[in-house]
């Protein structure tokens, strides 16, 4: 009887300790917390610095600084960057359109097709592509890819000029220095980011789910289309948004392959018109007056906010996707 009563007696639950208890855990927790705090402090200090330096230009130009299309700091004193903002968005969108299919295909190949050794080699090569400096890709784009992209632009204009985005006002002027070429350069730069996130999401997918679909007679194409993509869509979207953040802030590579123009290029991708905020800063900063420096800082502040919002959104989507796949 006593044994039965002991068995039926309520058991006290062990309390899980959330704080580190050992010396090693305390040191590790302190170091990681300090590192995270330093990163947050640095971003905050950069934001404060940009606000202080950009304040004169923002006060003088007002809301037209973002929505106007004239840049003449030495003459009329007007500084407006909407063509550069629109150009950054167009180039980033083109880069994502070009890069996303390549990244998803590469991630699928690494996770589901290649063997372990070949997969490790492919992963290393993709990561090396991410480590290439922007100036190297910019020079490659200028001297190697631009003639190829120009030929592609001519083909698109020849056969699809009935579509407004592929129309060119002056064919004799060529197809160089266009958003189309800049978009391809940006795509090459963001493929590793999207591939890395997509590969991580694919690797967390339940293989029994795929095995069951194969056992029921599903083809690899149908499994990819109906199971893998829907299940991993949030994670892929997060990787794409991270790529957009990188594309919006790209500077040197676009500077080499795209001529800056304050004529708003609304939709003609093959025209040698357009620009990007980051490339404008690079092109003008060395010879800028104090007033123009303030305007360039304000331009940097605008692209900083846009990129920050996109990165926050991407991190949230990726985190939710990882929680869902578990």
C-alpha positions as CSV (number, residue, x, y, z in Angstrom):
1,X,0.0,0.0,0.0
2,X,2.8,2.4,0.9
3,X,4.5,1.6,-2.4
4,X,1.2,2.3,-4.3
5,X,0.8,5.6,-2.5
6,X,4.3,6.6,-3.3
7,X,3.7,5.9,-6.9
8,X,0.5,7.9,-7.0
9,X,2.0,10.9,-5.1
10,X,2.3,14.0,-7.2
11,X,5.8,14.4,-8.7
12,X,7.5,17.8,-8.5
13,X,8.6,19.0,-11.8
14,X,12.1,20.1,-12.4
15,X,12.4,23.7,-13.2
16,X,14.3,24.5,-16.4
17,X,16.9,27.1,-15.8
18,X,17.0,29.7,-18.6
19,X,20.1,31.5,-17.4
20,X,23.6,30.1,-17.8
21,X,24.9,28.4,-14.6
22,X,28.5,27.3,-15.4
23,X,31.4,29.7,-15.8
24,X,31.9,28.8,-19.4
25,X,28.2,29.4,-20.3
26,X,28.3,32.7,-18.5
27,X,31.3,33.9,-20.4
28,X,29.9,32.7,-23.8
29,X,26.6,34.3,-23.1
30,X,28.3,37.6,-22.1
31,X,30.5,37.6,-25.2
32,X,27.6,36.9,-27.6
33,X,25.3,39.5,-25.9
34,X,28.1,42.1,-26.2
35,X,28.7,41.3,-29.8
36,X,25.0,41.6,-30.6
37,X,24.8,44.9,-28.7
38,X,27.8,46.3,-30.5
39,X,26.2,45.5,-33.9
40,X,23.0,47.2,-32.8
41,X,24.9,50.2,-31.5
42,X,26.9,50.6,-34.7
43,X,23.7,50.6,-36.8
44,X,22.2,53.2,-34.5
45,X,25.3,55.4,-34.7
46,X,25.3,55.2,-38.5
47,X,21.7,56.2,-38.6
48,X,22.3,59.1,-36.2
49,X,25.3,60.2,-38.3
50,X,23.3,60.2,-41.5
51,X,20.5,62.1,-39.9
52,X,22.9,64.8,-38.7
53,X,24.7,65.2,-42.0
54,X,21.5,64.9,-44.1
55,X,19.4,67.4,-42.0
56,X,20.4,70.6,-43.9
57,X,19.5,69.1,-47.3
58,X,16.3,67.6,-46.1
59,X,15.2,70.9,-44.5
60,X,16.1,72.9,-47.7
61,X,14.6,70.4,-50.2
62,X,11.6,69.1,-48.3
63,X,9.5,66.2,-49.6
64,X,10.6,67.1,-53.2
65,X,14.0,65.6,-52.4
66,X,12.4,62.1,-52.6
67,X,9.9,62.7,-55.4
68,X,11.6,65.3,-57.6
69,X,13.8,64.6,-60.6
70,X,16.4,67.4,-60.8
71,X,20.0,67.4,-59.5
72,X,21.8,70.8,-59.8
73,X,23.4,71.6,-56.5
74,X,26.0,74.0,-58.0
75,X,23.4,76.0,-60.0
76,X,19.9,76.2,-58.8
77,X,20.7,74.3,-55.6
78,X,18.0,71.8,-56.3
79,X,18.7,68.2,-55.2
80,X,16.1,65.5,-56.0
81,X,16.7,61.8,-56.3
82,X,13.5,60.1,-57.5
83,X,15.1,58.9,-60.8
84,X,17.9,57.3,-58.8
85,X,15.4,55.7,-56.4
86,X,13.3,54.4,-59.3
87,X,16.4,53.1,-61.0
88,X,17.5,51.3,-57.9
89,X,14.1,49.6,-57.6
90,X,14.1,48.6,-61.3
91,X,17.6,47.2,-61.2
92,X,16.9,45.3,-58.0
93,X,13.7,43.9,-59.5
94,X,15.5,42.8,-62.6
95,X,18.3,41.2,-60.6
96,X,15.7,39.2,-58.5
97,X,13.9,38.1,-61.7
98,X,17.1,36.8,-63.2
99,X,18.6,35.4,-60.0
100,X,15.7,33.6,-58.4
101,X,15.3,30.8,-60.9
102,X,19.1,30.2,-61.0
103,X,19.3,30.2,-57.1
104,X,16.3,27.8,-56.7
105,X,17.7,25.5,-59.3
106,X,21.1,25.5,-57.8
107,X,19.8,24.9,-54.3
108,X,17.6,22.0,-55.5
109,X,20.6,20.5,-57.3
110,X,22.8,20.7,-54.2
111,X,20.2,19.3,-51.8
112,X,18.2,16.7,-53.8
113,X,20.3,15.6,-56.8
114,X,24.1,15.8,-56.0
115,X,25.9,13.4,-53.8
116,X,27.4,14.6,-50.5
117,X,30.9,15.2,-51.9
118,X,29.7,17.0,-55.0
119,X,27.2,19.0,-52.9
120,X,30.0,20.2,-50.6
121,X,32.1,21.3,-53.6
122,X,29.1,23.1,-55.2
123,X,28.3,24.9,-51.9
124,X,31.9,26.1,-51.7
125,X,31.9,27.4,-55.2
126,X,28.6,29.3,-54.6
127,X,30.0,30.8,-51.4
128,X,33.2,31.9,-53.3
129,X,31.0,33.7,-55.8
130,X,29.6,35.7,-52.8
131,X,33.1,36.6,-51.7
132,X,34.1,38.3,-55.0
133,X,34.6,42.0,-54.6
134,X,32.1,44.3,-56.3
135,X,34.9,46.0,-58.3
136,X,35.9,42.7,-59.8
137,X,32.3,42.0,-60.9
138,X,32.0,45.5,-62.1
139,X,35.1,45.3,-64.3
140,X,34.0,41.9,-65.6
141,X,30.6,43.3,-66.4
142,X,32.1,46.2,-68.2
143,X,34.6,44.4,-70.3
144,X,33.3,40.9,-70.7
145,X,29.5,40.8,-70.1
146,X,28.4,44.1,-71.6
147,X,29.1,43.0,-75.2
148,X,27.1,39.8,-74.5
149,X,24.3,41.6,-72.8
150,X,24.2,44.1,-75.7
151,X,23.7,41.2,-78.1
152,X,20.9,39.9,-75.9
153,X,19.3,43.3,-75.9
154,X,19.4,43.5,-79.7
155,X,17.7,40.2,-80.0
156,X,15.0,41.2,-77.5
157,X,14.4,44.5,-79.4
158,X,14.4,42.8,-82.8
159,X,11.8,40.2,-82.0
160,X,9.9,41.7,-79.0
161,X,9.9,45.4,-79.7
162,X,6.1,45.3,-79.7
163,X,6.4,44.9,-75.9
164,X,7.0,48.5,-74.5
165,X,9.8,47.4,-72.1
166,X,11.9,46.2,-75.0
167,X,11.5,49.3,-77.2
168,X,14.5,51.5,-77.9
169,X,14.2,55.1,-79.2
170,X,17.6,55.2,-81.0
171,X,18.8,51.7,-82.1
172,X,22.0,53.3,-83.6
173,X,23.1,54.4,-80.1
174,X,23.4,50.8,-79.0
175,X,22.2,48.9,-76.1
176,X,25.0,49.5,-73.6
177,X,24.7,51.0,-70.2
178,X,21.1,49.9,-69.8
179,X,19.2,48.7,-66.7
180,X,19.0,45.3,-68.5
181,X,22.8,44.8,-68.3
182,X,23.0,46.2,-64.7
183,X,20.2,43.8,-63.7
184,X,22.2,40.9,-64.9
185,X,25.3,42.0,-63.0
186,X,23.2,42.4,-59.8
187,X,21.7,39.0,-60.4
188,X,25.1,37.4,-60.3
189,X,25.9,39.1,-57.1
190,X,22.7,38.0,-55.3
191,X,22.5,34.4,-56.5
192,X,24.7,33.2,-53.6
193,X,22.5,34.9,-51.0
194,X,19.2,33.4,-52.3
195,X,20.9,30.0,-52.9
196,X,22.2,29.9,-49.4
197,X,18.8,30.6,-47.7
198,X,17.0,28.3,-50.1
199,X,19.4,25.5,-49.6
200,X,19.0,25.8,-45.8
201,X,15.2,25.6,-46.1
202,X,15.3,22.7,-48.5
203,X,17.6,20.8,-46.2
204,X,15.1,21.0,-43.4
205,X,12.3,19.6,-45.4
206,X,11.0,16.2,-44.2
207,X,12.4,13.6,-46.6
208,X,9.7,11.1,-45.6
209,X,7.2,13.5,-47.2
210,X,9.1,13.3,-50.5
211,X,9.6,9.6,-50.2
212,X,5.9,9.1,-49.7
213,X,5.1,11.2,-52.8
214,X,7.5,9.1,-54.8
215,X,5.9,5.9,-53.5
216,X,2.5,7.2,-54.6
217,X,3.8,7.6,-58.2
218,X,4.7,11.3,-58.2
219,X,7.4,12.5,-60.6
220,X,10.3,14.7,-59.4
221,X,8.9,17.6,-61.4
222,X,5.4,17.3,-59.8
223,X,6.9,16.8,-56.3
224,X,9.0,19.9,-56.7
225,X,6.1,21.9,-58.0
226,X,3.4,20.7,-55.6
227,X,5.3,19.8,-52.4
228,X,8.7,21.4,-52.2
229,X,7.9,24.9,-53.5
230,X,4.6,25.3,-51.5
231,X,6.2,24.0,-48.3
232,X,9.4,26.2,-48.6
233,X,7.8,29.2,-50.2
234,X,8.2,31.5,-47.1
235,X,11.9,30.7,-46.7
236,X,12.5,31.2,-50.4
237,X,10.7,34.6,-50.2
238,X,12.9,35.5,-47.3
239,X,16.0,34.7,-49.3
240,X,14.7,36.7,-52.2
241,X,14.1,39.7,-50.0
242,X,17.6,39.5,-48.6
243,X,18.8,39.5,-52.2
244,X,16.7,42.6,-52.8
245,X,18.4,44.4,-49.9
246,X,21.8,43.6,-51.3
247,X,20.8,44.6,-54.8
248,X,19.4,48.0,-53.6
249,X,22.7,48.9,-52.0
250,X,25.0,47.7,-54.7
251,X,27.4,50.5,-55.8
252,X,30.6,49.8,-57.7
253,X,29.3,47.1,-60.1
254,X,26.4,49.3,-61.2
255,X,28.6,52.3,-61.5
256,X,30.8,50.6,-64.1
257,X,28.0,49.3,-66.3
258,X,25.3,52.0,-66.1
259,X,25.4,55.7,-67.1
260,X,23.7,57.9,-64.5
261,X,20.8,59.9,-65.9
262,X,18.2,62.0,-64.2
263,X,15.7,61.2,-67.0
264,X,13.3,58.8,-65.4
265,X,13.4,55.5,-67.2
266,X,9.9,54.3,-66.3
267,X,9.9,51.0,-68.2
268,X,12.3,50.8,-71.2
269,X,14.9,48.3,-69.9
270,X,17.1,48.5,-73.0
271,X,17.5,52.3,-73.0
272,X,20.9,53.7,-71.8
273,X,19.1,55.7,-69.1
274,X,18.6,55.3,-65.4
275,X,20.8,55.2,-62.3
276,X,21.0,54.1,-58.7
277,X,21.2,55.9,-55.4
278,X,24.4,54.2,-54.3
279,X,26.1,54.8,-57.6
280,X,25.1,58.5,-57.5
281,X,26.8,58.8,-54.2
282,X,30.0,57.1,-55.5
283,X,30.0,59.3,-58.6
284,X,29.5,62.6,-57.0
285,X,31.0,62.4,-53.5
286,X,34.7,63.0,-54.5
287,X,34.0,66.5,-56.1
288,X,30.9,67.5,-54.1
289,X,30.5,70.8,-52.2
290,X,29.4,70.8,-48.6
291,X,25.8,71.4,-49.7
292,X,25.9,68.5,-52.1
293,X,27.6,66.2,-49.5
294,X,24.5,66.9,-47.3
295,X,22.3,65.9,-50.2
296,X,24.3,62.7,-50.9
297,X,24.0,61.8,-47.2
298,X,20.3,62.3,-47.4
299,X,20.2,60.0,-50.4
300,X,22.2,57.4,-48.4
301,X,19.7,57.8,-45.5
302,X,16.8,57.1,-47.9
303,X,18.3,53.9,-49.3
304,X,19.4,52.9,-45.8
305,X,15.8,53.0,-44.6
306,X,14.5,51.1,-47.7
307,X,17.2,48.4,-47.3
308,X,16.6,48.1,-43.5
309,X,12.9,47.6,-43.9
310,X,13.4,44.9,-46.5
311,X,16.0,43.1,-44.4
312,X,13.8,43.1,-41.3
313,X,10.9,41.7,-43.4
314,X,13.2,39.0,-44.9
315,X,14.5,37.9,-41.5
316,X,11.0,37.6,-40.1
317,X,9.8,35.5,-43.1
318,X,12.8,33.2,-42.8
319,X,12.3,32.8,-39.1
320,X,8.7,31.9,-39.5
321,X,9.5,29.4,-42.3
322,X,12.1,27.6,-40.2
323,X,9.6,27.3,-37.3
324,X,7.0,25.9,-39.7
325,X,9.3,23.3,-41.3
326,X,10.1,21.9,-37.9
